[in-house]
Amino acid sequence: MNTPPADPAAARIGGLTPFSSCDWPGKLCAVVFLAGCPWRCGYCHNPHLLRRQNGETRWPDTLRWLQSRVGLLDGVVFSGGEPLQEPALPALLEQTRALGFATGLHTGGAYPQRLRRVLPLLDWVGLDIKTDFGAYPALTGLPRSGEQTEASLHCLLQNNSNFECRSSIHPHWHNEIQLAALARRLAALGVADYHWQQLRPPPSFALPPAPAGWPAPQLIEEIAPLFQRFSYREH
């Protein structure tokens, strides 16, 4: 028996950024945050979005607002939380595309099968690579989370999807040897677009800023040639 499609009006919306030039490289976009995530990463930037109950059922209002942005924005990115946890995500993507917007997704890769199903509805994916796949359980609090992310990466590679990988980095969680090894592994798998970005923990997580000069400029120069596109984003 086929499961009936989820009602988009029941989607749990956790927030909206009306205008962003950095959440989808090269695009001016809005960002819709969906509440709910299966992982419990200690440095989560949006801890208020971990529980699905924290979202509000206001997709109809959001969709009306998006209608007013037609011609002013290039696309809409669905982020979270983990947006693939939202049962109504396929319907949200379809309705957004019907307005003429390009659609993007930020995901940690927790649901590779769901990712595969929505790929035809996506123009771009930003896949978070938190650490070496074998080290994921210590960071996320769940076994097999690294396997799930690796499966999501293979899904994107096998489908020739338009995507980037990015790692939010800080010396509390990553050392330069680990970062170099992770970058080389991703390059060997066929990742062409990879970026490090400055980790921004929530105010409740007391973490000193990374020291000046970290990661070392020499390391960045060493890693950059492995990819078609590579950068360290400090915003």
N, C-alpha and C positions, 0 to 999 in steps of 0.2 A: 504494500500500500504506500503510495506516495504521500509524503508529509506536505500538508498545505503550506503555501508560502507565508512567511511571517508578515504581520501587519506593520507597514512602515510607521504608522502613527504610534505604535507601541515602542518604537526605538528609544533607547535611553540616551539622551543628548546631555553631555557633560559640560559643554561650552562651545563658544564660537569665536574665532579670530576673524574679523571681517576683512582684513587685508594683510597679506604677508608676501614679502619678496624673497624669503629665505627658506620656506618650508618645501618648496618645489623649485629646484634650481632652474633659472631661466623663465619662470612663470610668475605672474601676479595671481595670487590665489586667495581664497578663503579657506579656513581650516575648521572643520567640524569635528569636535572631540566626542567620542563615544565612550560611555562609562562601562567599566568592567575589564578585569585582567586576571588571568589565572596565576600570574607570577607575583612574587613579593621581593623585588630587587631592593636592596637597602638604600640605594641612592635615587630611587624613582623621583623624577621631576614633577610628576602629577599624582601624588599619593591619594588625593581626593577622588581620583577616577578609578581606583582599584576595585571598588564595590559597585556593581551594576545598579544597585538601589539608589546610589547617589546621583544618578542621572534623572533627567526630567523628560516626560513624554511631550516634547514640543517640536517634533519634526514638521508638522504642518506649518507652524509659524516660521521655522527655519527655511522651508521650501518657498514660502511666499517672499521671504527676504531675498533668497537667491534669485527669484524671478526679477526682483528690482535691480539686481546686479548684472543682468545679462548685457553684454557689450562693454562692461567695465572691468571684468575679471577674465583671466584666461581659463581658470580651472578651479576645482574644489578638491582639497585633500581631506581624507577621512583619517583621523588619528585617534589617540586614546590616552590612557588605557590601551587595550588591545582591540582594535575595531573589528577584527575577525571573530570576536566572541559575540558580537551583536547578530542575532538571527536574521534581522531585517536588512542587513547590509546590502545584499544583492538588490533589493527593492530600492534602497536609498540611492545606490549607484545608477540604477536604471532611470529613476526619476530625475536625477541630476544630469545625466547625459541627455535626457529628452529636452532639457532646457538649452542644450548646445554647449555645455561646459565640458572640458576635458576633466578626467577624474584620476586622482592619485590616492595612494594608500601609504600610511606609515605603519609598519608592523614589526613585531619582534620575532615573528616566525613560529608562534606557538601552535598554529593550526594549518599545517601544510595542505591537507586535503581541501579545506575551505578556501585557502588561497588559490589552489588550482581551479576551483569552480568559478571564482570571480575574476580570474585573469582576463577573460574576454570583455569584461566591463571596465577594465583599467587601462589607462594610458601610461602610467608610471607607478613604480613602487620604490619606496625607501625602506630597505631591510636593515634593521639594527643588528649588528654583530657585537655582542656584549664582551665576549672573551673567547678563548679557545673553546671549542665545542665540548671537550671533556670536562671543563671547569664550570660549566653552566649550573649544575645543581647547587653548588656552594653559593652561587650568587642569586639564583632565582628562588631557591627553596623547594624545587620540585625535581624529581628524577626524570630523565629522558628529555629535559628541556633543550639540551644541546642537540640531541638527535632530531628533535622537531625543527629547530632552526636550520640545521644542516639540510634536512629534507626540503624545507622551504626554499633554501638557496638553490638546490638542485632543480627544483620545480621551475624557478625563474630562468635558470641557465638552459634547461631543456626546451623551454618554450620560447627562447630568444626574446625574452621580455625586456622592455625598457626599464632598467632599474639601476639603483646605486646601493652599495653597502656602506654603512658608516658605523663607527665605533665611538661612543662617548668615553673619553679616557681621563684618568687621574692617577697620579702615582700611588695613591692609597690602594687602588685596585689593580693597577697594571705597572709592570716595570718595562723598561725599554727592550729587554731581551724577549719578553712575551709579545710585545707589540710587533717587533720585527718578525718573529716566527708566525704570528697570526697573519700578517700581511703577506708573507711568502706563501702561506698555505692558500689563502684566498686567490692570489695570483695564479697559483698552480691549478686551481679548480676552474679558472677561466674568467674570474671577475675582472672586468675592465674599468669599472668606475668605483673607487673606494676613497673614503674620507675619514679622517680623525676629526672629532669635534670636542671642544672643551666641555667637560662634564659640569652640569649645573644642578647640584643637589638642592632639594627643598630647604627652606630656612630652618626647619626642624632638625636637619641632619648637620651636626657641627663638623664641618670638614674644611680645613684650611685650603686656600687656593694653591694651585700647583705653583711651584717655584718658577721664577723667571728663567727662561731658557729651557724649559721642559715642555715637550720632548726636545732633545738636542737637535739643532738645525742639521747637523751631520746625518742624523738618523732619517730625518725627513728627506734629505737629498738622496740618501741611499735607497729609500723605499719608493720614491716617486717614479723612477723609470720602470717599475714593475707593472704599472697600470697606464691605461690610456689617459685617465683623469685621476688625479690624487691631490689632496690638499689637507691642511690642518685649519679647521674653522674655529676661530676664537670668539665668535659672536655668541 
